[in-house]
Amino acid sequence: KVLAVIRREFIERVRTKSFLIGTFLVPLMMGVFGYLPQLLARRETGTKRIIVLDAAAGAIGDSIVAVLARDSIGPAETRRARFLVSHLSAGERLSVLRDSVVTRIGLQNGPPDAPDGVLSLTDEAVETGRVNYLGSNVGSFRDMGAIEKLIGPALRQERLLRKHADSSVIVAANVRLDLVSSKVTDGRITGESGEQTFFLAYTVNFVMYLVLLLYGIQVMSAVIEEKTNRIVEVLVSSMTPFQMLLGKVIGVGAVGLVQLGIWAGTAFFVSRMLGRNMAPAAVAVDGSAASFSLPTISGGLVVVILVFFLLGYFLYSSLYAAIGAMCSSQQEAQQANTPVTMCIGIGMVAVFALMNDPSSGMARLFSFIPLFAPMVVPVRYALSPLPVAEVLASI
């Protein structure tokens, strides 16, 4: 009898268009949405017109204009200037000139030579490093990062010159910090960067949260559907309520396991075979190019994800099934399932606090709390593989 319910729940859901779309198109859409933002971010923007209002003493204004004018974008054969810079000596008229320039920025039908931004340079800005920029598009991380990267060393050098620093000290102070991180597992360097490790842990956390919530609610909806259609009155005449609920939990869980297995298997083979070549270069916040490749997904991590998905699913789907058995409508169930949904949400949020130290006592404690272990353990394993004994104890 239980097998009959499992078969019915499984076949009814696998044959739906939503299952086919979610199973095969969602991974494709995730790849597109993961690649498209990077592709768009890599596209070079047009040349920006910037006016530098110079109210600072000395030649710092000329230095700023020179470094901005030297920067270029695009491939070698079509390389062009990133910024067209105009240099105006402002003196005490800085606020008046700035207000005048601002009235010409961001006009929908403005002239072709209208400025895109104005950079105010004062002695206070040199000393504090806080330079005021007003522009029509200050949300461009590439352009804003490029301006910071270009004028930062010039301002630093000017401050040191005003302190009468030696030329060798000035050169040494302009060296930029570049921290290159690489993950080490079992005494071996894996080659994965910190960004890759975080991306993998974040993805695992989000997937576990999504599937537990999605399929748990499906079980609850299936139970309410039988009660609404009064089919449950016929079913309980030939089977016990426990058999019926067990069949629904296993049937819906089998659908989720198949779908999650396809997703995890695809991610495993893609990361193994194409991972380091398919991901394009990303764009750093400071405007420079930063390489990024897909993290490598180990077979152990796939096993841990599937096992904890099964355990977490049976736990939460049973809770959702109990809520469905108590409620007589979808509206009533949506209010009653709030405590269970909050437990899943707490487990997801707790993971972000544990990422800094996945081996801490708090992380181990959360790994042994059944309500939170399905999210915490896979993420901890993605950050740093756990001892087998600890994984088995958590299971």
Backbone torsions as a table, in degrees:
resi	resn	phi	psi	omega
1	LYS	NA	-41.2	177.5
2	VAL	-64.1	-42.1	179.5
3	LEU	-62.3	-35.3	177.9
4	ALA	-64.3	-41.2	177.8
5	VAL	-67.3	-41.7	179.2
6	ILE	-60.2	-46.0	-178.0
7	ARG	-62.0	-43.2	-179.0
8	ARG	-64.4	-47.0	-179.5
9	GLU	-63.4	-40.5	-177.8
10	PHE	-67.8	-50.0	-175.7
11	ILE	-66.4	-41.6	-178.7
12	GLU	-60.8	-34.5	-178.3
13	ARG	-86.2	-36.3	-179.5
14	VAL	-68.5	-29.4	-177.6
15	ARG	-80.9	-7.4	-177.9
16	THR	-78.1	152.3	178.0
17	LYS	-66.0	-33.8	-178.9
18	SER	-62.6	-37.4	178.3
19	PHE	-65.9	-45.5	-179.9
20	LEU	-62.9	-42.0	179.5
21	ILE	-65.6	-45.9	-178.9
22	GLY	-65.4	-35.4	-175.6
23	THR	-75.9	-41.3	-171.9
24	PHE	-106.4	-30.7	-178.6
25	LEU	-90.1	-30.4	-180.0
26	VAL	-61.0	-46.1	175.5
27	PRO	-59.1	-37.0	177.9
28	LEU	-65.8	-42.7	179.0
29	MET	-66.3	-36.8	178.1
30	MET	-63.6	-39.8	177.5
31	GLY	-65.5	-40.1	-179.9
32	VAL	-65.7	-47.5	-178.6
33	PHE	-70.3	-23.6	175.2
34	GLY	-77.4	-31.8	-177.1
35	TYR	-89.3	-37.7	-173.8
36	LEU	-61.1	-46.1	178.6
37	PRO	-58.8	-38.6	178.6
38	GLN	-67.5	-38.5	179.4
39	LEU	-64.5	-42.7	179.2
40	LEU	-68.2	-36.5	179.7
41	ALA	-67.3	-29.1	-179.3
42	ARG	-77.2	-20.7	180.0
43	ARG	-64.6	127.7	-178.5
44	GLU	-73.0	135.7	178.2
45	THR	-80.9	171.3	178.5
46	GLY	-73.0	170.7	179.6
47	THR	-67.9	132.2	-179.1
48	LYS	-100.4	139.4	177.5
49	ARG	-97.2	118.5	-176.9
50	ILE	-123.1	136.4	175.0
51	ILE	-107.0	124.2	177.6
52	VAL	-98.9	113.7	176.7
53	LEU	-92.3	110.4	-171.7
54	ASP	-99.4	110.1	175.3
55	ALA	-120.9	18.9	-178.2
56	ALA	-100.2	152.9	178.5
57	ALA	-77.2	154.3	176.7
58	GLY	83.4	-161.4	-174.0
59	ALA	-103.9	19.6	-178.2
60	ILE	-63.8	-33.4	178.4
61	GLY	-62.0	-42.9	177.9
62	ASP	-63.7	-38.0	179.5
63	SER	-65.1	-42.4	179.7
64	ILE	-63.4	-45.2	179.8
65	VAL	-62.4	-39.7	-178.0
66	ALA	-65.6	-44.7	-177.8
67	VAL	-69.5	-35.8	177.7
68	LEU	-68.5	-39.0	-178.4
69	ALA	-71.0	-26.7	-178.6
70	ARG	-77.2	-20.6	-176.4
71	ASP	-71.5	141.4	-177.3
72	SER	-138.2	163.4	-179.2
73	ILE	-136.3	163.8	177.4
74	GLY	92.6	166.2	177.9
75	PRO	-65.4	167.2	-172.7
76	ALA	-59.6	-39.2	-175.3
77	GLU	-73.9	-23.6	180.0
78	THR	-124.6	32.7	-175.9
79	ARG	-68.3	139.8	-178.9
80	ARG	-143.6	165.9	-178.0
81	ALA	-70.2	138.6	176.2
82	ARG	-75.0	-37.9	-177.7
83	PHE	-127.4	136.9	166.0
84	LEU	-101.2	112.1	-168.7
85	VAL	-108.2	133.0	172.2
86	SER	-113.1	134.5	-175.4
87	HIS	-110.1	118.3	178.4
88	LEU	-121.5	129.0	175.2
89	SER	-79.9	117.6	-172.9
90	ALA	-96.9	-43.7	-177.1
91	GLY	62.3	-132.3	180.0
92	GLU	-80.6	-5.1	-179.0
93	ARG	-94.8	20.6	-174.5
94	LEU	-57.2	-50.5	-176.2
95	SER	-64.9	-37.5	-179.6
96	VAL	-67.1	-46.4	179.9
97	LEU	-65.9	-38.8	-179.9
98	ARG	-63.1	-44.5	178.7
99	ASP	-62.7	-35.1	179.8
100	SER	-68.4	-40.6	180.0
101	VAL	-70.1	-38.2	-177.8
102	VAL	-59.2	-34.1	-179.4
103	THR	-65.9	-13.6	-179.7
104	ARG	-103.0	-0.3	-176.5
105	ILE	-96.7	137.2	173.3
106	GLY	77.2	18.0	178.4
107	LEU	-75.4	133.7	-178.8
108	GLN	-65.9	-35.9	179.6
109	ASN	-117.2	40.4	-178.2
110	GLY	-76.8	167.0	179.2
111	PRO	-67.4	158.4	-178.1
112	PRO	-61.5	-30.1	-178.0
113	ASP	-93.0	16.3	179.6
114	ALA	-66.5	141.1	-178.9
115	PRO	-69.4	150.6	175.5
116	ASP	-94.3	-17.2	-179.3
117	GLY	-170.5	163.3	178.6
118	VAL	-132.1	133.5	-178.4
119	LEU	-112.0	118.8	-179.3
120	SER	-95.9	123.9	-176.5
121	LEU	-118.6	118.2	-180.0
122	THR	-129.8	168.8	176.4
123	ASP	-63.4	-35.8	177.7
124	GLU	-64.0	-38.9	178.4
125	ALA	-65.1	-35.9	178.1
126	VAL	-65.1	-42.5	-176.0
127	GLU	-73.6	-39.9	-175.9
128	THR	-93.9	-19.3	-177.4
129	GLY	80.4	7.4	179.8
130	ARG	-100.9	100.2	-177.7
131	VAL	-102.0	134.1	-177.2
132	ASN	-90.2	122.7	176.3
133	TYR	-124.7	127.5	176.8
134	LEU	-117.0	123.8	-176.2
135	GLY	-150.3	168.3	-179.2
136	SER	-77.2	-24.3	180.0
137	ASN	-137.0	84.7	178.8
138	VAL	-91.2	2.3	178.1
139	GLY	-89.2	-0.4	178.5
140	SER	-80.5	105.4	-180.0
141	PHE	-62.2	-34.5	-178.9
142	ARG	-66.0	-49.2	-177.6
143	ASP	-68.9	-44.8	179.8
144	MET	-65.1	-39.4	177.6
145	GLY	-66.3	-37.0	178.6
146	ALA	-64.6	-40.8	179.2
147	ILE	-63.9	-45.4	178.8
148	GLU	-61.1	-43.8	-177.7
149	LYS	-65.1	-34.7	-176.0
150	LEU	-79.6	-45.4	-173.2
151	ILE	-87.4	-16.0	-179.5
152	GLY	-58.0	-54.0	178.9
153	PRO	-60.8	-35.2	179.8
154	ALA	-65.7	-41.4	177.9
155	LEU	-67.3	-39.7	179.0
156	ARG	-63.3	-42.7	179.0
157	GLN	-64.6	-39.3	179.2
158	GLU	-65.0	-40.1	178.4
159	ARG	-62.6	-42.3	179.6
160	LEU	-67.0	-37.0	177.7
161	LEU	-64.0	-38.1	179.2
162	ARG	-69.8	-20.6	175.1
163	LYS	-92.5	6.7	178.7
164	HIS	61.0	41.6	178.7
165	ALA	-76.9	153.3	178.0
166	ASP	-68.3	151.2	-178.1
167	SER	-61.2	-36.6	178.9
168	SER	-66.8	-35.0	176.8
169	VAL	-66.1	-38.8	179.3
170	ILE	-63.8	-42.7	179.1
171	VAL	-63.5	-42.8	-179.3
172	ALA	-66.9	-34.3	-178.2
173	ALA	-71.5	-20.4	-177.8
174	ASN	-86.9	0.5	178.4
175	VAL	-73.7	127.1	-177.9
176	ARG	-87.2	145.7	177.0
177	LEU	-81.1	131.6	176.6
178	ASP	-132.3	95.1	-177.9
179	LEU	-85.0	114.7	-179.0
180	VAL	-103.6	111.1	-178.0
181	SER	-102.4	146.7	178.4
182	SER	-145.8	135.1	-175.4
183	LYS	-76.9	141.1	176.7
184	VAL	-119.7	126.9	-180.0
185	THR	-129.6	126.2	179.1
186	ASP	54.1	40.3	177.7
187	GLY	75.2	9.4	179.6
188	ARG	-121.2	140.1	177.2
189	ILE	-79.2	118.7	-177.3
190	THR	-84.7	-19.5	-177.9
191	GLY	87.1	-3.2	178.6
192	GLU	-80.8	137.4	179.2
193	SER	-85.7	172.7	177.2
194	GLY	-63.1	-36.4	178.6
195	GLU	-64.7	-39.9	178.5
196	GLN	-64.1	-43.9	-179.3
197	THR	-62.6	-44.0	179.2
198	PHE	-64.6	-41.1	-180.0
199	PHE	-61.8	-42.8	179.9
200	LEU	-64.9	-46.2	-179.3
201	ALA	-64.0	-41.6	179.9
202	TYR	-64.1	-41.9	179.7
203	THR	-63.6	-44.4	179.1
204	VAL	-61.2	-43.8	-180.0
205	ASN	-61.4	-45.6	-178.0
206	PHE	-66.6	-41.9	-179.1
207	VAL	-64.1	-44.2	179.7
208	MET	-63.1	-43.1	177.8
209	TYR	-60.4	-44.5	-175.6
210	LEU	-66.2	-47.6	-174.8
211	VAL	-71.8	-37.6	178.6
212	LEU	-63.8	-43.1	179.9
213	LEU	-69.5	-43.1	-175.3
214	LEU	-65.2	-51.0	-174.8
215	TYR	-79.2	-27.2	173.2
216	GLY	-63.3	-43.8	178.7
217	ILE	-67.7	-32.2	176.9
218	GLN	-63.3	-40.0	177.1
219	VAL	-62.3	-45.4	178.9
220	MET	-60.7	-42.5	179.7
221	SER	-66.0	-36.6	179.1
222	ALA	-64.4	-39.6	179.2
223	VAL	-67.0	-44.3	-179.7
224	ILE	-65.8	-35.0	179.6
225	GLU	-61.1	-43.8	179.3
226	GLU	-64.0	-37.4	-180.0
227	LYS	-71.0	-39.1	-179.1
228	THR	-65.9	-40.6	179.9
229	ASN	-81.5	-3.2	179.9
230	ARG	63.4	17.0	175.5
231	ILE	-70.5	-26.8	-178.1
232	VAL	-60.7	-29.6	179.5
233	GLU	-66.9	-31.6	176.8
234	VAL	-77.8	-39.8	-176.2
235	LEU	-66.3	-42.0	-175.8
236	VAL	-71.5	-8.5	174.7
237	SER	-78.6	-17.1	-179.3
238	SER	-122.0	-6.1	176.9
239	MET	-150.5	160.4	-179.9
240	THR	-79.5	154.6	175.7
241	PRO	-56.0	-35.0	179.2
242	PHE	-62.8	-43.2	179.0
243	GLN	-62.9	-41.1	-179.1
244	MET	-66.3	-46.3	-179.7
245	LEU	-67.2	-37.8	178.2
246	LEU	-63.3	-41.6	178.2
247	GLY	-63.2	-40.1	179.2
248	LYS	-67.5	-42.9	-179.9
249	VAL	-62.2	-46.1	-178.8
250	ILE	-70.3	-39.7	-179.4
251	GLY	-63.0	-48.6	178.3
252	VAL	-67.2	-37.1	178.3
253	GLY	-64.1	-36.0	177.4
254	ALA	-63.9	-38.5	176.0
255	VAL	-61.8	-46.7	179.2
256	GLY	-63.3	-38.1	179.9
257	LEU	-66.2	-40.9	177.4
258	VAL	-62.0	-46.3	-178.6
259	GLN	-65.1	-46.2	179.9
260	LEU	-66.5	-35.3	177.5
261	GLY	-63.7	-40.5	177.2
262	ILE	-64.0	-43.4	179.2
263	TRP	-63.9	-47.8	-177.6
264	ALA	-66.4	-40.8	179.1
265	GLY	-64.1	-41.4	177.8
266	THR	-63.0	-45.2	178.9
267	ALA	-62.6	-37.2	-179.0
268	PHE	-64.5	-49.5	-176.9
269	PHE	-71.9	-36.0	178.1
270	VAL	-64.9	-43.7	-179.6
271	SER	-66.7	-33.1	180.0
272	ARG	-74.5	-43.0	-170.9
273	MET	-93.4	-39.6	-171.9
274	LEU	-122.6	-2.4	-169.0
275	GLY	-52.6	-48.6	-171.4
276	ARG	-80.8	-8.1	-177.4
277	ASN	-110.9	-20.2	-173.1
278	MET	-89.1	-23.6	-177.1
279	ALA	-82.8	128.2	179.8
280	PRO	-77.6	168.9	177.3
281	ALA	-67.6	135.5	178.0
282	ALA	-90.2	177.4	-179.4
283	VAL	-116.0	124.3	178.9
284	ALA	-73.6	163.8	-178.4
285	VAL	-65.8	-30.4	-178.0
286	ASP	-82.0	6.9	176.8
287	GLY	93.6	-8.7	179.9
288	SER	-88.6	160.7	179.2
289	ALA	-78.7	135.4	179.3
290	ALA	-128.4	125.2	-177.9
291	SER	-73.7	142.0	177.5
292	PHE	-147.0	134.4	177.5
293	SER	-133.0	159.6	-178.3
294	LEU	-65.9	140.9	177.8
295	PRO	-71.5	154.8	178.2
296	THR	-83.9	128.4	180.0
297	ILE	-100.6	118.3	-177.9
298	SER	-81.1	159.0	176.7
299	GLY	-63.2	-35.1	177.9
300	GLY	-61.8	-39.3	179.6
301	LEU	-66.5	-39.1	178.0
302	VAL	-60.6	-43.5	179.7
303	VAL	-63.6	-45.4	179.9
304	VAL	-60.8	-42.6	-180.0
305	ILE	-62.1	-46.0	-177.7
306	LEU	-66.3	-42.1	-179.2
307	VAL	-64.3	-46.3	-177.3
308	PHE	-75.2	-24.5	171.1
309	PHE	-64.6	-44.9	179.5
310	LEU	-60.5	-48.9	-178.3
311	LEU	-65.3	-45.6	179.0
312	GLY	-65.0	-36.4	179.8
313	TYR	-65.0	-47.4	-179.2
314	PHE	-61.8	-36.6	179.0
315	LEU	-66.0	-55.1	-173.8
316	TYR	-74.6	-35.2	179.0
317	SER	-66.7	-32.5	175.7
318	SER	-65.5	-40.4	177.0
319	LEU	-64.7	-44.1	178.3
320	TYR	-65.6	-37.1	177.5
321	ALA	-63.7	-39.3	177.7
322	ALA	-63.8	-39.0	177.2
323	ILE	-64.5	-42.8	177.6
324	GLY	-61.6	-35.1	179.2
325	ALA	-69.9	-27.6	-179.1
326	MET	-82.9	-27.0	-172.0
327	CYS	-101.7	157.0	-178.5
328	SER	-113.4	-1.6	179.1
329	SER	-150.6	161.1	179.2
330	GLN	-64.4	-38.7	-179.3
331	GLN	-63.2	-42.4	178.7
332	GLU	-66.6	-37.1	-179.5
333	ALA	-68.8	-35.5	179.9
334	GLN	-62.6	-33.1	177.2
335	GLN	-79.6	-36.2	-176.4
336	ALA	-74.7	-23.6	-176.6
337	ASN	-86.2	3.1	-178.1
338	THR	-57.4	-45.2	179.6
339	PRO	-60.5	-39.5	179.9
340	VAL	-68.1	-43.8	178.7
341	THR	-62.0	-37.1	178.5
342	MET	-65.2	-35.1	177.7
343	CYS	-63.0	-42.1	176.7
344	ILE	-63.6	-42.1	179.4
345	GLY	-64.7	-39.6	178.1
346	ILE	-63.5	-40.8	177.5
347	GLY	-61.5	-38.9	179.2
348	MET	-68.5	-44.3	-178.8
349	VAL	-67.8	-36.4	-178.9
350	ALA	-61.7	-30.0	-178.7
351	VAL	-60.5	-38.9	-178.1
352	PHE	-64.8	-32.8	178.0
353	ALA	-74.5	-22.5	-177.3
354	LEU	-93.6	-7.6	-176.7
355	MET	-65.5	-31.3	-179.3
356	ASN	-68.8	-29.3	-179.5
357	ASP	-146.8	81.3	-176.3
358	PRO	-69.5	-8.4	179.6
359	SER	-106.0	11.7	-177.9
360	SER	-72.2	166.5	178.0
361	GLY	-62.6	-37.2	178.4
362	MET	-64.6	-40.2	178.4
363	ALA	-63.4	-41.5	178.1
364	ARG	-65.3	-38.5	179.5
365	LEU	-61.8	-46.8	179.0
366	PHE	-63.6	-28.1	-179.9
367	SER	-69.6	-19.6	-178.7
368	PHE	-106.0	6.9	173.5
369	ILE	-97.0	114.1	-172.4
370	PRO	-54.2	-35.1	-177.3
371	LEU	-68.2	-25.2	-175.4
372	PHE	-110.2	-20.3	-176.0
373	ALA	-57.3	-37.6	-178.9
374	PRO	-59.1	-28.4	176.9
375	MET	-93.2	-37.3	-171.3
376	VAL	-74.2	-47.2	-173.6
377	VAL	-64.7	-48.4	178.5
378	PRO	-59.3	-37.5	179.4
379	VAL	-68.8	-42.8	176.6
380	ARG	-60.8	-39.2	179.2
381	TYR	-67.4	-35.3	178.1
382	ALA	-67.6	-35.7	179.2
383	LEU	-74.0	-44.3	-179.1
384	SER	-158.2	116.6	-176.9
385	PRO	-50.6	133.2	-176.3
386	LEU	-90.3	157.0	173.5
387	PRO	-59.7	144.7	-177.7
388	VAL	-59.5	-39.0	-179.0
389	ALA	-61.8	-38.9	-179.5
390	GLU	-69.7	-38.6	177.7
391	VAL	-64.8	-44.3	179.7
392	LEU	-65.0	-37.9	178.1
393	ALA	-65.0	-39.9	178.3
394	SER	-65.8	-39.8	176.9
395	ILE	-60.6	NA	NA
